[in-house]
Amino acid sequence: MVVVAVGIFMVAGALLGGALGAVLLPVGIIGTFCAVGTTSGRLLMLCFGTMVMFGPTLFGETIRSLFLLLLVMGTALALASIERKVRGRPDFISISKFYPPLLVFAAVPVVSMYIMAYYSTDVISWVRDATTFILIPIGIVYGIDAGLSLKIRTLQGVFAILGILAAFAYLTSWLVRRQQLPPSAELPLLSSSMISIPVICMSLTLYFTSRARLRYVWGLIAVIQMLMLVSAGGRSSVLYCTAIVLFISACALFTRWGIVKLLILLGLAAGMAVGFFVIYAPFVRSSFLSNRLDWFSDVSLDAVEGDGSGEARLRAYRIMWESFLEKPLLGHGFGYSYPPVSAAAIDVFTLDTPLVYLAKFGVIGTLAVFFALFSLIRACLRLTHQRAERFQVFMMWGAAIAAWMATLPSGAPTEQKGFGIGLVVLIAVSVAWCRSPGPRLRAGKLQKKLDHTRRAFRNTVPFCVGGDPQKIIAGRP
């Protein structure tokens, strides 16, 4: 309860602002130092604390750097917690496969420090740019620790709140940028769709694989987040929401009553969409809605080139390609300011194009980053040999990967600070699902026989308790 209160104080202080916010926020910060020693405290600190700390114009670079240092210190405590819990764990929880991607992701900022020293990059600029990749290994460690320590229902509840809050922050942020809301309406929280995407994937997976009536709640949570993301008015949100729905729908065919559940979900989404836009329409101009609908429907090349954001994106491709050719092996590293895409823009550390990987890390660094991502996904898919839990993990991760691929043409997902928080969601839920086996999903006859044999040995043969019935049947100790 103390840890929950810490997170409430931090979020409330950021949202309220003024004198009351000035009182609540320090209480949350002081409590964060006390909560870093617990798994739940570290999880809330990374998820909600990062959203508050890296929100727009709320904290200076000094405070953010200190908070990032606190997260790094908490990583050592999380590793010690993982080591204690892994001892004596069943063999089907294989945590060791996470170490290679963890080491590669941790090595990326370290190697970039040498590049920073060689090119004499400004330290403050390096920290601001490298924060996105520093959060990735931290998120991996915190996610494993939370998945091994906390109850699955606690994790799912916390992440559901996180996803809805992130989607609402994303919606208000983009409506303010598009001048549909006054600047005061923007939440002082990190605006990143990379936080909501994994929560949507988790919610839809639970909707299709859960046998409890609670699955309708998960369907509502997923639909609400997708409606808020799409209502922000961007093409990319439509693309990755469509990719998620298509992948989940394909996987739903392999679940019990999958087609029926899909039809129910579509009906639920249609009803929610009508109610949502009745509330949403008064806050924006009618011309905004009509222009956005026309903009979504026109996907020709001429429309992209004629559109302001599309033209800027094409220019970003050219800038990043030229930057890559300057340093093709190791790239420019973190903290390098690329030329702006327009005369009114300022120099930035990244641009909306996947070529940012080549420009920033070069060929060698890009291969290392994608190898680490592939190894991380492989580690989660091989957490267990149980068919039901592996199917759940595959369904959730596959939907997330489909969304990342859909966003890749318009920007690198790992360049968003919310990507590390999203990894926490995916990893923690994957580990918790495999640690606490759920209901079997269309298990075959062999799996059912093995489960029956396991129960029979445990009930009738005392010396076989804790053993593996499959090895005993095969005559192996």
BELNOR-V49250 format. One record per helix or strand. SS is the DSSP state (alpha for helix, beta for strand). FROM is the first residue (numbers start at 1). TO is the last residue. If there is no record, write none. Layout:
# BELNOR-V49250
ss;from;to
SS;FROM;TO
SS;FROM;TO
This chain:
# BELNOR-V49250
ss;from;to
alpha;2;16
alpha;18;35
alpha;39;53
alpha;61;86
alpha;98;119
alpha;123;149
alpha;152;177
alpha;183;185
alpha;193;209
alpha;215;231
alpha;235;252
alpha;258;281
alpha;286;297
alpha;301;306
alpha;308;326
beta;338;338
beta;348;348
alpha;356;381
alpha;387;408
alpha;413;415
alpha;418;435
alpha;445;460
alpha;462;464
alpha;469;473
